Amino acid sequence: MISLNSIIFNGMEITRIDVQVQLSSGLAKPEFKIIGLADRAVKESAERVRNALGALNLGLPPKKLTVNLSPADMEKTGAHFDLPILCAIMCAIGALPEDKLSKYIIMGEIGLDGAIVKTDGVLPAGVWAAKNNMGLICPGDQGAEAAMSSNPDILAPKHVLDLINHFRGGATLAAPDSCDAAKNNTANTTIDLSDVHGQAAAKRALEIAAAGGHAMLMIGPPGSGKTMLASRLATIMPEMTTEEVLETSIIYSIAGQLNGRGLISTRPFRSVHHTASAVALAGGGGNARPGEISLAHNGVLFLDELPEFNRTTLEVLRQPMEAGHIVISRARRNATYPARFQLIAAMNPCPCGHLGNAAMACSRAPRCAEAYQNKISGPLLDRIDLHVDVDAVNPWEMHRADDTTAREDSATVRARVVAARERQIRRQGKINAYLDGPELDTAAGMSAETVEFLNTAAEKMGMSARGYNRIKRIARTIADLRGAASVEISDLAEALSYRQIGRGKYGTKTE
């Protein structure tokens, strides 16, 4: 019996799969059977492998050939089992050496002509194999992606013949080009915060959100610059750490969205259309793929036209926003993906978008605005730290020669954000958005007078316990931006101005 190695993904977890092949009893013609709990793509491997062997003039022997994918009770999904099955069969008929291939994790889809086709998850497979002192055999077009795992033993054949020649001494496969693998994902340099005219209050809130990792909701009429502001958040955020780069890249590899781009070295910005389903947002489907909230891990999740989303779809955000991960539960599997994203949302105050504008507002205001804003549940709103009114900017005032509005560029604001985050990491080892309980109280360092001010404000505003803690987090970030050791009343006052749920210019709800 021949036994080679492949893997299966269960969320971010990887399980080694034994691909066992046994030839038994002579028959008039070959009999090929795959056993073990598997989906249709795995079952169809038999035909793809049979045709690939025929293309290589290596027909199956007239024997009963059984392929077992172990452990049998774990469902195997995907076409990446084609190559390990083919390699195990060739070991059984003596075309490849089992002792050498058994030292590798093997994955790849097989074309009918023997070509080795791209598959998902090559990067995390390489990382896992390196940690377990094993090499990796993967499709040739993904050799550069595999090289990013820093695994020293990677073979990336484009055709089964390349693999045969490598192990039979015909032609040694060259190591994948790590230079191509290391190419950088540069940020979009065509946008800058200085492009935004006016909106000083909104830009200040955006800076606070970037410095502390806080969620933010912008409310304003159409054309006021909400989307423009959101798209520039990534330009003022700190660069990703090495750990964040690898973790985010692994998620994209599992989702099949790395596509030879190199490591994801700039923070993701995922802009989701309001017609997206709950599965698209949270993840799932037959293979439990990561959703938008996981693809936005270590970056920004932007939801424009927030009330237009299905309410059930929005509710899936509540648990991941607190926990930083999402658990996808299906009948046969539970998959867990990271989901530490920064939510930035935008909405019009009412369906027509012109609430408060006597010249343009519809006759149904303000009742239509109340119904529109009630589409967003109170618990979800309570999890959003910053609530910002974004007023319209008159177009004829945008290019005035005497305009004295401060228009700092992204680099200037980013320097303050980076300095504030460095203070947070030195003080507590994490950014302020993740603080809670005693560590939040210690980090805030508020005096008795400051605490009394906050308690009075919380009582008057009917604030929840969650909202109370979020005010302290925002105030701690504001204090970090000005380099202060402790939170003062002025910091709390500014923080409270961003938590006026239903009390702002466009608000109709009550907390």
C-alpha positions in Angstrom: 0.0 0.0 0.0 1.2 3.5 -0.9 0.7 6.5 1.4 1.3 10.1 0.5 0.3 13.4 2.1 -2.1 16.2 1.3 -4.1 18.6 3.4 -7.6 20.0 4.0 -8.6 23.4 5.3 -11.2 23.9 8.0 -11.3 27.7 8.3 -7.7 28.7 9.2 -7.0 25.2 10.6 -5.1 22.7 8.5 -5.5 18.9 8.8 -3.1 16.4 7.1 -4.8 13.9 4.9 -3.3 10.5 4.1 -3.8 9.5 0.5 -3.6 5.8 0.5 -3.6 3.7 -2.7 -3.8 -0.1 -2.8 -3.7 -2.4 -5.9 -5.3 -5.8 -5.4 -6.4 -8.9 -7.4 -6.0 -9.1 -11.2 -9.1 -8.2 -13.2 -10.0 -8.2 -16.9 -10.0 -4.4 -16.8 -9.0 -1.7 -14.3 -11.4 -0.9 -11.5 -10.8 2.6 -9.9 -12.6 3.6 -6.7 -12.2 6.6 -4.3 -13.5 6.0 -0.7 -13.8 8.3 2.2 -16.3 11.2 2.9 -15.8 13.5 0.0 -17.6 16.0 -2.2 -18.3 15.7 -5.9 -15.0 17.4 -7.0 -13.0 14.7 -5.1 -15.1 11.8 -6.5 -14.6 13.2 -10.0 -10.8 13.0 -9.5 -10.9 9.4 -10.7 -11.9 10.5 -14.2 -9.4 13.4 -14.3 -6.6 11.1 -13.1 -7.5 8.3 -15.5 -7.4 10.7 -18.5 -4.1 12.3 -17.3 -2.5 8.9 -17.0 -3.7 8.0 -20.5 -2.2 11.3 -21.8 1.1 10.1 -20.3 0.8 6.6 -21.9 0.7 5.2 -18.3 -2.6 3.3 -18.4 -4.0 1.8 -15.2 -3.0 -1.8 -14.6 -5.8 -4.4 -14.8 -6.3 -4.5 -11.1 -8.7 -3.2 -8.4 -7.3 0.2 -7.4 -8.7 1.7 -4.2 -7.9 5.2 -3.1 -8.6 6.0 0.6 -8.6 9.5 1.9 -8.0 9.3 5.7 -9.4 10.3 8.2 -12.5 8.9 6.5 -15.0 10.7 8.8 -13.7 14.2 7.8 -15.3 15.6 4.6 -12.8 16.2 1.9 -13.6 19.1 -0.5 -11.9 20.6 -3.6 -10.0 19.4 -6.6 -6.5 19.8 -5.0 -6.5 16.0 -4.2 -6.0 15.2 -7.9 -2.2 15.5 -7.8 -1.6 13.5 -4.6 -3.9 10.8 -5.9 -2.1 10.7 -9.2 1.3 10.7 -7.5 0.3 7.8 -5.2 -0.9 5.7 -8.2 2.3 6.4 -10.0 4.2 5.3 -6.9 2.2 2.1 -6.9 3.0 1.3 -10.5 6.7 2.2 -10.0 6.8 5.5 -12.0 7.7 7.6 -8.9 9.6 6.9 -5.7 7.4 6.7 -2.6 10.2 7.3 -0.2 10.9 10.8 -1.7 7.3 11.9 -2.3 6.3 11.0 1.3 8.3 13.9 2.5 6.1 16.4 0.8 2.6 17.9 1.2 1.1 17.5 -2.3 -1.7 19.6 -3.7 -3.0 20.6 -7.2 -5.7 20.0 -9.7 -5.0 17.9 -12.8 -6.1 18.7 -16.3 -7.0 15.9 -18.7 -3.7 16.4 -20.5 -1.6 16.1 -17.3 -1.2 19.8 -16.7 -1.2 20.9 -13.1 -3.8 23.6 -12.5 -4.0 26.3 -9.9 -5.7 25.6 -6.5 -6.6 27.5 -3.4 -4.6 27.7 -0.2 -1.0 27.2 -1.4 0.4 29.9 0.9 -0.9 28.5 4.2 -0.1 25.0 2.9 3.6 26.1 2.5 3.6 27.6 6.0 2.1 24.5 7.6 4.5 22.2 5.7 7.5 24.2 6.9 6.4 24.1 10.5 6.1 20.3 10.2 9.5 19.9 8.5 8.0 18.9 5.2 8.3 20.1 1.6 5.5 21.3 -0.7 4.6 20.2 -4.2 2.1 22.7 -5.8 1.1 23.9 -9.3 3.8 25.7 -11.3 1.8 28.9 -11.7 1.7 29.2 -7.9 5.3 28.6 -7.1 5.9 32.3 -6.4 3.0 32.2 -3.9 4.4 29.1 -2.2 7.8 30.8 -2.0 6.3 33.5 0.2 5.8 30.9 3.0 9.7 30.7 3.4 9.5 27.0 3.0 13.0 26.0 1.7 11.8 22.8 -0.1 9.2 23.7 -2.8 8.6 22.0 -6.1 6.3 23.7 -8.5 5.8 21.6 -11.7 3.5 22.8 -14.4 3.0 19.3 -15.8 3.1 15.8 -14.4 6.0 15.0 -16.7 8.0 17.8 -15.0 7.5 16.0 -11.7 8.4 12.6 -13.2 11.6 14.0 -14.8 12.6 15.7 -11.5 12.4 12.5 -9.4 13.7 10.2 -12.2 16.7 12.4 -12.8 15.6 13.7 -16.2 15.5 17.4 -15.4 15.6 19.0 -11.9 12.9 21.5 -11.1 14.3 24.9 -10.2 13.2 26.6 -7.0 10.4 29.2 -7.4 11.6 32.7 -7.9 11.2 34.4 -4.5 11.8 37.8 -6.1 8.5 37.6 -7.9 6.8 36.3 -4.8 8.0 39.3 -2.8 6.7 42.0 -5.1 5.0 44.6 -3.0 1.3 45.6 -3.1 1.6 49.4 -3.3 -1.2 51.5 -2.0 -3.4 53.7 -4.2 -1.3 56.9 -4.4 -3.8 58.7 -6.5 -6.0 59.6 -3.6 -5.1 61.7 -0.6 -7.0 63.3 2.3 -6.1 66.7 1.0 -8.6 66.1 -1.9 -11.4 66.5 0.6 -12.5 70.2 0.8 -14.0 71.4 4.1 -15.4 68.7 6.4 -13.0 69.5 9.2 -15.2 67.8 11.8 -15.5 64.6 9.7 -11.7 64.5 9.0 -11.0 64.9 12.7 -13.3 62.0 13.4 -11.6 59.9 10.7 -8.2 60.6 12.3 -9.5 59.4 15.7 -11.0 56.3 14.0 -7.6 55.5 12.4 -5.6 56.2 15.6 -7.7 53.9 17.8 -9.1 51.4 15.3 -12.7 52.6 16.1 -15.8 51.9 14.0 -17.4 54.9 12.5 -20.8 55.9 11.0 -21.2 59.0 8.7 -24.6 60.5 8.2 -25.2 63.2 5.6 -26.9 64.1 2.3 -25.9 62.7 -1.1 -22.6 64.3 -2.4 -21.4 65.5 1.0 -18.2 63.4 0.7 -18.9 60.3 2.9 -17.6 57.8 0.4 -14.6 60.1 -0.4 -13.7 60.3 3.3 -14.0 56.5 3.8 -11.8 55.7 0.8 -9.0 57.8 2.3 -9.0 56.1 5.7 -6.4 53.5 4.5 -4.1 56.4 3.4 -3.7 57.6 7.0 -3.5 54.2 8.7 -0.2 52.7 9.9 1.6 50.1 7.7 0.9 46.5 8.4 3.2 44.5 10.6 4.9 41.3 9.3 2.4 39.2 11.3 -0.6 41.1 9.9 0.8 40.8 6.3 1.1 37.0 6.5 -2.2 36.4 8.3 -4.1 38.5 5.8 -2.4 36.9 2.8 -3.3 33.5 4.1 -7.0 34.4 4.3 -6.8 35.6 0.7 -5.0 32.5 -0.4 -7.7 30.2 1.1 -10.4 32.4 -0.6 -8.6 32.0 -3.9 -8.0 35.8 -4.2 -4.3 36.1 -3.9 -3.9 35.5 -7.7 -0.2 36.1 -7.9 -0.4 39.5 -6.4 2.3 38.9 -3.8 1.7 39.3 -0.1 -1.1 41.6 0.9 1.1 44.3 2.3 -1.4 47.2 2.3 -4.4 47.2 4.5 -7.5 45.7 2.8 -10.3 48.1 1.9 -13.5 46.1 1.2 -16.4 48.1 -0.2 -19.5 45.9 0.0 -22.6 46.6 -2.1 -25.9 46.7 -0.2 -27.3 43.8 -2.1 -24.8 41.4 -0.5 -26.2 38.4 1.3 -25.4 37.3 4.9 -23.3 34.5 3.5 -21.3 36.9 1.3 -20.6 39.1 4.3 -20.0 36.5 7.0 -18.7 33.7 4.9 -19.9 30.1 4.4 -21.3 28.2 1.4 -20.6 24.6 0.6 -16.8 24.9 1.3 -17.2 27.4 4.2 -15.2 30.1 2.4 -14.2 33.3 4.2 -16.6 36.3 3.7 -16.1 40.0 3.3 -15.6 40.5 7.1 -12.6 38.1 7.0 -11.2 39.5 3.8 -11.2 42.9 5.6 -9.2 41.5 8.5 -6.5 44.0 9.6 -8.2 46.5 7.3 -11.4 48.4 6.5 -14.9 47.1 5.8 -16.9 49.9 4.2 -20.7 49.6 4.0 -22.2 52.4 2.0 -26.0 53.1 2.1 -26.2 51.2 5.4 -30.0 51.2 5.8 -30.4 49.6 2.3 -28.7 46.4 3.5 -31.0 43.6 4.6 -31.4 43.9 8.4 -30.6 40.2 8.9 -27.4 40.6 6.9 -26.3 43.5 9.1 -26.9 41.6 12.3 -24.2 39.1 11.4 -21.7 41.9 12.2 -22.6 42.1 15.8 -20.7 39.1 17.2 -17.5 39.5 15.0 -17.2 43.2 15.9 -16.9 42.2 19.6 -14.9 38.9 19.2 -12.7 39.7 16.3 -13.5 36.4 14.6 -16.4 34.6 12.9 -17.5 31.0 13.5 -19.2 29.5 10.5 -21.3 26.5 11.6 -22.5 23.9 9.0 -23.9 20.4 9.3 -20.6 18.7 8.8 -18.1 21.3 9.9 -17.3 24.4 11.9 -14.9 26.9 10.4 -13.4 29.8 12.3 -11.9 32.8 10.4 -10.3 36.0 11.8 -12.5 39.1 11.4 -10.7 41.9 13.2 -11.9 44.6 10.8 -12.6 48.3 11.2 -16.1 49.1 10.2 -16.8 52.4 8.4 -20.4 52.9 7.4 -22.2 55.7 5.6 -25.9 56.6 5.1 -28.3 59.3 4.0 -30.5 60.7 6.7 -33.6 59.6 4.9 -34.7 57.9 1.6 -34.4 61.1 -0.5 -31.3 62.2 1.4 -32.3 65.8 2.0 -33.7 65.9 5.5 -33.2 69.3 7.0 -33.0 71.0 3.6 -36.3 73.0 3.3 -35.8 73.5 -0.4 -35.3 69.8 -1.3 -36.8 67.7 1.5 -39.9 65.6 0.7 -43.3 66.2 2.3 -43.0 63.0 4.4 -40.2 64.3 6.6 -39.4 63.7 9.3 -41.5 60.5 9.6 -39.8 58.9 6.6 -36.4 59.6 8.1 -37.4 57.8 11.4 -38.6 54.7 9.5 -35.4 54.8 7.3 -33.0 55.0 10.3 -35.0 52.4 12.2 -33.8 49.8 9.7 -30.5 49.7 11.7 -30.9 48.0 15.0 -30.0 49.7 18.3 -27.5 47.0 19.3 -25.6 47.4 16.0 -25.5 51.2 16.4 -24.3 50.8 19.9 -21.3 48.9 18.7 -20.3 51.8 16.4 -18.0 54.1 18.3 -18.1 57.3 16.2 -21.3 58.9 14.8 -20.5 61.8 12.6 -22.8 64.3 10.8 -21.4 65.2 7.4 -22.9 68.4 6.0 -23.1 69.2 2.3 -20.4 71.4 0.9 -21.5 74.1 -1.6 -19.8 73.4 -4.9 -19.1 77.0 -5.6 -17.1 77.3 -2.4 -14.8 74.3 -3.1 -12.2 76.3 -5.2 -12.4 79.7 -3.8 -9.1 81.6 -4.0 -9.5 82.9 -0.4 -10.4 79.4 1.0 -8.5 79.2 4.3 -9.8 75.7 5.3 -7.0 73.5 6.5 -6.3 70.8 4.0 -3.6 68.5 5.5 -2.4 65.7 3.3 -2.5 62.1 4.3 1.2 61.9 5.2 0.8 64.6 7.8 -2.2 63.0 9.4 -0.7 59.6 9.2 2.3 60.7 11.2 0.0 61.7 14.1 -1.9 58.4 13.8 1.3 56.3 13.9 2.6 58.2 16.9 -0.7 57.7 18.8 -0.7 54.0 18.0 2.9 53.6 19.1 1.9 55.1 22.5 -0.9 52.6 22.8 1.3 49.6 22.0 3.9 50.7 24.5 1.3 51.3 27.2 -0.9 48.3 26.8 0.3 46.1 23.9 -2.8 46.7 21.8 -4.8 49.5 20.2 -7.5 51.2 22.2 -10.4 49.7 20.3 -9.5 46.3 21.9 -9.4 47.6 25.5 -12.0 46.5 28.0 -12.6 46.0 31.7 -9.8 46.8 34.2 -7.2 47.3 31.5 -9.4 50.1 30.0 -9.7 51.8 33.4 -5.9 51.6 33.9 -5.1 52.9 30.5 -7.6 55.8 30.9 -6.1 57.0 34.2 -9.1 59.3 34.9 -9.3 61.4 38.0 -12.3 61.4 40.3 -13.6 64.6 38.8 -13.3 63.3 35.3 -15.1 60.0 36.2 -17.9 62.1 37.8 -18.2 64.1 34.6 -18.6 61.0 32.5 -21.1 59.4 34.9 -23.3 62.5 34.8 -23.2 62.5 31.0 -23.9 58.8 30.7 -27.0 59.2 33.0 -28.4 62.1 31.1 -27.9 60.4 27.7 -29.3 57.0 28.9 -26.1 55.4 27.8 -25.6 51.6 27.9 -22.7 49.9 29.6 -21.2 49.2 26.2 -21.5 52.8 25.1 -20.0 53.9 28.4 -16.9 51.9 27.8 -16.7 53.0 24.2 -16.7 56.7 25.3 -13.7 55.9 27.5 -11.9 54.2 24.5 -12.5 57.2 22.2 -11.4 59.6 24.9 -8.2 57.6 25.4 -7.5 57.8 21.7 -8.1 61.6 21.7 -5.7 61.9 24.6 -3.1 59.8 22.7 -3.3 62.1 19.7 -2.4 65.0 21.9 0.3 63.0 23.7 -1.4 63.1 27.1 -0.8 60.5 29.8 -4.4 60.5 31.1 -7.9 61.3 29.9 -9.1 64.7 30.7 -12.6 66.2 30.7 -12.0 67.9 27.4 -11.2 64.5 25.8 -14.4 63.1 27.2 -16.4 66.1 25.9 -15.1 65.6 22.4 -15.8 61.8 22.7 -19.3 62.4 23.8 -20.0 64.6 20.8 -19.4 61.5 18.6 -21.9 59.3 20.5 -25.1 61.3 20.1 -27.1 58.5 18.6 -30.3 60.1 17.4 -29.3 63.5 18.8 -27.3 64.9 15.9 -28.5 67.2 13.2 -29.9 64.3 11.2 -30.9 62.0 14.1 -34.5 60.9 14.9 -33.7 57.8 17.0 -33.2 57.5 20.7 -30.6 55.3 22.3 
